[in-house]
Amino acid sequence: MTHDAHSQSHLDAEHTPAAVSKRLARSRRHSYLRDFVYGGIDGAVTTFAVVSGVAGAGLSSGVVIVLGFANLIGDGFSMAAGNYLGARADLQLLERARQTEKMHVERFPDKEREEIRQILSAKGFSGDTLQRAVETITSDPELWVNTMLQEEYGLSLSRPSPVTAALVTLAAFVLIGVLPLLASVVDWMGATDSRPFVVSSVLTGLAFFGVGAVKARFVSDRWYRAGLETLLVGGAAALLAYGIGVLLAGVVHTG
């Protein structure tokens, strides 16, 4: 089978009634992969910045461990809390808009019906088709309100669970963020004579690239380009922290 024939066969299979129904049902479920990706990136940047700063100042692996894990837990919890509050605020905004629109539909049905008519007219509906579409939507109060929320307020009806979003963010932050610290832990335990900063740099670089490659799913980018972009951004943060560590090394040792 040729490539074109294979692609056509795949597209045909993706557009059967059963496949379309399955895809639409899946699209209505919120994906928490985005929370994992961005939590992981922030975790890696945060802890490797600490490793870089301490290495630049010429301090011991013990200092890396103390500062690194303090930042890992503190910043991870802070980011998860922020994600929780943000997701909860979105839910509250949606619920407030829903209650407002329900009240409008109950008190001013004719005016709200006219809004539906104008919304559909702007989409190209006209004549009897427009009239039937308006009647269909306004005959179901829930569909009516949902349509107004999406078209008038521009709100998405698919919202994440604030608790789940926070937990996924925290898990990603800790799981990816701990990688830059592993080499220092091994060095502190005396299990190796290798240079921990070099090992940490390699592990973190791989983490940056891997998380960036996954991020490509959300931005329609090529995986290797998104991976390199994340690697460069994370590397810039690390170089900045390392440079500050070098500049302030004298202050630390003098103190």
N, C-alpha and C positions, 0 to 999 in steps of 0.2 A: 504494500500500500504506500502511495506517495505521501509526502508531508502534507500537501494541500488536501488530499483525500482524508488523511487521518484527522486534520484540523476540522474539516467539515463534519466528519463523523462525530467528533467530540462535541462540536457546537450543537449538532442535532440532538445528541443525548442530553445536553445541558438544558435544552428547551422543550423537553417533553412536559406534559401537564404535571406529572408527579415530581419531576426535577425542579420545575419552577415553584411549585407549592413548598417543597422542602427548603429551597433557597430563600424564599420570602419569609418562612417561619424562622429560619436561622438568622436572617438579617434583623429581626425584631428583638433578638436576644443581645444584651450588652456584652461586649468582649472586654475582659480585664487584662488582655495582653498589653494594651497601651500603658496601663498602670505599672505593669511589671517592667516594661522596657525603660520608661523614664525613671522609675525608682532605681533600677539597676545602674543606669548611667550616672545618676546623681550620687549613688553610693560609691561607685568606683572613683569618681572625680573627687569626692569629699575626702575619702581615706587616703588616696594616693597623694593628694595635695599635702596632707599631714606627713606622710612618709617622705615626700620630696623636701618639704621644709626642714624637717629634722635632719635628713641626710645632708642638706646644704649647710646646716649649722654644725655638722660633725658630731652629733650627739649619739648616744647609745641606742641599741635595739630596745632596751627597756623603756626608754622615753617614747619611742615609736609606739610600743604596745599600749602604754598608758594613755597617751594622747589619741592614738588611733581608735582604740575601742571606746573611749569616752565620746569621741565624735561620731563613731559608728552608731552607738545606741542613742545618743542625744539627738543628732541630726535625723536619724532614721525615724525616731518617734515624732519629731517635729514635722517632718515631711508627711508622714502618715496622718497625723492630726490635721494638717492643712488640707490634705486630700479629702479626709472625712468631712471636714467643715464645708469645703467647697462643694462636694457632692450633695451634702445635706441641704445646702443653700439652694442648689439647683432644683432639688425635689420640692422644697418649700415654695420656690418661685413658680414651679409648674402647678402645684396644688392651689396656690393663691389665684393664679390666672384661670384655672379650671372653675373654681368657685365663682369668680367674677363673671365668667362667660355663661355659666349655668344660670346665674341670676339674670343676666341680660336676655337669655333665651326665654326664660319664664315670664319676664316683665315686658319685654319688647320683641315678641316673636316676629312681627311684621318687619321691623327694622333689621333684625338679625337675619331674616330670610333674604332681605334685599342685599345684605352683605355677602351671603353665599352666592346669590345670583351674580353679583359683580365679580366675585372671585373666579367663578367658573367662566364667566363671559371673557375675562382677561386671559383665560387659558384656551380660548377658541371655541367654547360651546356657544350655540345660538339656536334660535327657533324652538321647535318642539323638543329637540335633544336637550337644550338648556333647561327647559321647563321640567322635563322628566328627571333630570339630574338633581335639580333643586328639590323637587318633591321627594326623591329617594333619600337624599341626605337629611332633609329636615323632618322626615317621618321617624327617624331614629335619634332620640335626644343625645345619646352617647356619641354616635357618629357625628352628629351636628356639632357638639362641643369640641370633639377631637379635631374636626376639620378646621374650626375657628382657631384652635390653639396652634395648629401647624401653619395655617395660611395667614392669619392675622398677626399672631404673636411671633411666628417663626420659631416655635419651640419643638424640640424633639420629644416624642412620647416614650422613647426608650431611654431609661435612666438607670445608672448603676446603683447598687446597694452601697451606701456610704461605708458601712462596716467592712464589706468585702473589698471595696476599693482601698480602704486604709490598710487592711491586712495584707493584701497583695503588694502594695507599695512598700510596706515595712519588710516583708519577706524578701523582695527583690533587692532592696537597699542593703540588707544585712548579708544576703547570700553572695551578691556581687561585690559589695563593699569590703567584705572580709578578705578577699583575694590579695590586695596589696599588703596586708598585714601578716600573711602566712610566713613569708620568708624571714621576717623579723622575729616571729615566735620561734621558728626552728633555730635561728641563730642564737637567740637568748637561751634556749635549752642546751646549746652546745652540741647540737646534732650535726652541724656542718661547719666547714671553714670557708664556704663560699661567701661572696659579697652579697648581703641581703638586698641592697638597693637595686642591684642589677637584676636579680631574680624577680624582685617585686615589679620592676619596670616591665619585664617580659610578660609576667602574668597579667598585669594591668592592661598592657597593650592588647593582649589577646581578648581580655574581657571587653575592652572598648570596641574592638573590631566586631566581636561576636554580637554584642548588644546592638551595635549600629546596623549590622546586617539584618537582624530581626526587625529593627525599626523601619527598614525599607518597606515592609509590608504596609505601613500606614501612610507612606508618602509617595508611593508608586515610583520609587527610585530603584536603581540597580543595587543589588546587595553589596557588591564590593565597593561601590562608590559611597554608599551610606556608611559602610564600615570604616572606610578611610576617613570620611568626614568626621565621624565620632572620635576616631583615633587622634586626628589632628586637634580637635577641640579639647579633648581630654589631655593630650600632650601639652598643649599651650598652658592649661591650668597648672599642670605639673611643673613646667619650666618656670612659670611665674613664682610658684611657691618655693621652688628650689633656689631661685635667684634671691628671693627675700631672705631665705635661710642663710645663704652665703653672706649677704650684706649685714645681717644681724648676728652672725656667729660670734663676733668679738664681744658684743653686748652680753650674750649668754655666758660665754666663758669668763668674762670679767666679773659678772655677777656671781 
